[in-house]
Amino acid sequence: MNRQEFLQSTAMAGAAVLLSSLESWATTTPDKKLRVAVIGCGSVSNRYIPQLLSSKMIEVVSLCDIKPERAVAQNKQYNVNAKTYANIDEMLKGVPFDMMVTLTDMQIHGALNKKALMAGKHVWSEKPMANTYAEGKALLDLAKSKKLRLWGAPAVVNSPQFAFMSKQIQEGKLGRIASAHGQYGHTGPTWSSFFYEKDGGSMPDLGVYNMATLTGLLGPARSVMAMTSIVNPERTIDGKGKIKVVAEDNAHILLQHDKGVISHVMCGFCYFDPHGHEAGNQTLHSIQIYGDYGNMRLIGYDWETNGVMLDTDWEKPPVLVSTDKGGYVWQEGANVVGESILTGIEPKINVEHALHVLEIIEAARKSQATGQRIKLKSKFPFPVIK
Ligand SMILES: NC(=O)c1ccc[n+]([C@@H]2O[C@H](COP(=O)([O-])OP(=O)(O)OC[C@H]3O[C@@H](n4cnc5c(N)ncnc54)[C@H](O)[C@@H]3O)[C@@H](O)[C@H]2O)c1
């Protein structure tokens, strides 16, 4: 092979690799951006839409909401220049796109994600990606069978503080890990009733972050015991008036990990926590991990991190370390996975991890209903930080 033939063949090989990593996207998108459709133009879309628009690799081509005026309003508010739709079927028949970002009421995520996958779209879903583990697993099987990608929020494993804590544990800086605790609560959303309806609750909305963090740091949970309750049986929802609360608004979940490690998550919609929610305070922590040589506390929330208080010395006081956020923001998940479709670089966020957390939530509900410890079957690639 002469030099010219060599250059030609390596160029062709390179082009082939690039093409395969771009999957079908490359052949359908002339401007080489990932075309994204957002479904659900409510509260959280105010974080997602600007974040998506900030990516050079992503183009938001469609916005959809069953309250179509919301899609129109967001299109204008953020100058998106997208097509707007009143339902998913119209959107799937409309302007072509590559990935759907699901930001609707929690209970409908699974059904919408399935429709998108059936139509050949990649999916990033806000949590939970489905109402049950079985429904979520079926979505993943469907995605795999169609060579599509599916991911579920949250993106907590992306923060530098998560990586720092994982490294401390893996390097044995805390000694043998024994126990961990996570908590997240506030007084509950007022803008939509789905948070309080069947398959809603503080676990899929709030506890999900701590569950992803603790399993991401300590490994998959093998079994779950939980107590959940409804503290506030009636809520007033904006524009709707009083509603009956059906889903738990207070939950304590015990997780059994390998090697004797036990962790605990506490979440609820009845927690007075105005300063914690701002997460700007450098003293309040939401996650704590204890070993026999040290402990560490995550300052702020695991979704909005401020640093880690590390305590590994009998004499010296704990030190605040890992305070650089490195650009991490909690609403970055769809950007990170969307860009990964183009670059071929596998993100830390993993769909099996999201499914594992979904199984924990379901097991916690079952444990509360039966008074039993519930065994889990799902796993995910661990450690998350290699
Ligand atoms: N609000 C936040 O700060 C926040 C933060 C992180 C994650 N989340 C998650 O984001 C999701 C949405 O929460 P939210 O607070 O934005 O709720 P929201 O009620 O403000 O918005 C949901 C939107 O989805 C629309 N919708 C419902 N069913 C639909 C359907 N079938 N097709 C199209 N649109 C539909 C509703 O009309 C509404 O505009 C939830 O899973 C929530 O847990 C919210």
The ligand as a MOL file (V3000), in Angstrom:
LIG
                    3D

  0  0  0     0  0            999 V3000
M  V30 BEGIN CTAB
M  V30 COUNTS 44 48 0 0 0
M  V30 BEGIN ATOM
M  V30 1 N -40.2710 22.0200 38.5840 0
M  V30 2 C -39.0300 21.7020 38.8930 0
M  V30 3 O -38.2790 22.5080 39.4670 0
M  V30 4 C -38.4860 20.3370 38.5870 0
M  V30 5 C -37.1290 20.0960 38.8090 0
M  V30 6 C -36.5880 18.8770 38.4350 0
M  V30 7 C -37.4040 17.9190 37.8710 0
M  V30 8 N -38.7470 18.1600 37.6950 0 CHG=1
M  V30 9 C -39.5600 17.1020 37.0720 0
M  V30 10 O -40.0390 17.5850 35.8220 0
M  V30 11 C -41.3180 17.0220 35.5200 0
M  V30 12 C -42.3160 18.1420 35.2620 0
M  V30 13 O -42.4100 18.9230 36.4510 0
M  V30 14 P -42.9160 20.4330 36.3880 0
M  V30 15 O -42.6760 20.9850 37.7420 0
M  V30 16 O -42.3360 21.1180 35.2150 0 CHG=-1
M  V30 17 O -44.4790 20.2070 36.1910 0
M  V30 18 P -45.5090 21.2250 35.4940 0
M  V30 19 O -46.8620 20.7880 35.8930 0
M  V30 20 O -45.1000 22.6260 35.7560 0
M  V30 21 O -45.2880 20.9390 33.9310 0
M  V30 22 C -45.7190 19.7610 33.3070 0
M  V30 23 C -46.2490 20.1380 31.9360 0
M  V30 24 O -46.5100 18.9480 31.2090 0
M  V30 25 C -47.7160 19.1520 30.4660 0
M  V30 26 N -48.2640 17.8250 30.1210 0
M  V30 27 C -48.8810 16.9260 30.9300 0
M  V30 28 N -49.2420 15.8320 30.2360 0
M  V30 29 C -48.8320 16.0170 28.9650 0
M  V30 30 C -48.9030 15.2560 27.7820 0
M  V30 31 N -49.4780 14.0490 27.7820 0
M  V30 32 N -48.3840 15.7660 26.6570 0
M  V30 33 C -47.8120 16.9880 26.6340 0
M  V30 34 N -47.7070 17.7670 27.7390 0
M  V30 35 C -48.2080 17.3010 28.8890 0
M  V30 36 C -48.5920 19.9470 31.4020 0
M  V30 37 O -49.6360 20.6130 30.7070 0
M  V30 38 C -47.5740 20.9080 32.0040 0
M  V30 39 O -47.4630 22.1110 31.2690 0
M  V30 40 C -41.6520 16.1290 36.7000 0
M  V30 41 O -41.2250 14.8260 36.4070 0
M  V30 42 C -40.8130 16.6870 37.8410 0
M  V30 43 O -40.5210 15.7010 38.8070 0
M  V30 44 C -39.2940 19.3490 38.0170 0
M  V30 END ATOM
M  V30 BEGIN BOND
M  V30 1 1 1 2
M  V30 2 2 2 3
M  V30 3 1 2 4
M  V30 4 1 4 5
M  V30 5 2 4 44
M  V30 6 2 5 6
M  V30 7 1 6 7
M  V30 8 2 7 8
M  V30 9 1 8 9
M  V30 10 1 8 44
M  V30 11 1 9 10
M  V30 12 1 9 42
M  V30 13 1 10 11
M  V30 14 1 11 12
M  V30 15 1 11 40
M  V30 16 1 12 13
M  V30 17 1 13 14
M  V30 18 2 14 15
M  V30 19 1 14 16
M  V30 20 1 14 17
M  V30 21 1 17 18
M  V30 22 2 18 19
M  V30 23 1 18 20
M  V30 24 1 18 21
M  V30 25 1 21 22
M  V30 26 1 22 23
M  V30 27 1 23 24
M  V30 28 1 23 38
M  V30 29 1 24 25
M  V30 30 1 25 26
M  V30 31 1 25 36
M  V30 32 1 26 27
M  V30 33 1 26 35
M  V30 34 2 27 28
M  V30 35 1 28 29
M  V30 36 1 29 30
M  V30 37 2 29 35
M  V30 38 1 30 31
M  V30 39 2 30 32
M  V30 40 1 32 33
M  V30 41 2 33 34
M  V30 42 1 34 35
M  V30 43 1 36 37
M  V30 44 1 36 38
M  V30 45 1 38 39
M  V30 46 1 40 41
M  V30 47 1 40 42
M  V30 48 1 42 43
M  V30 END BOND
M  V30 END CTAB
M  END
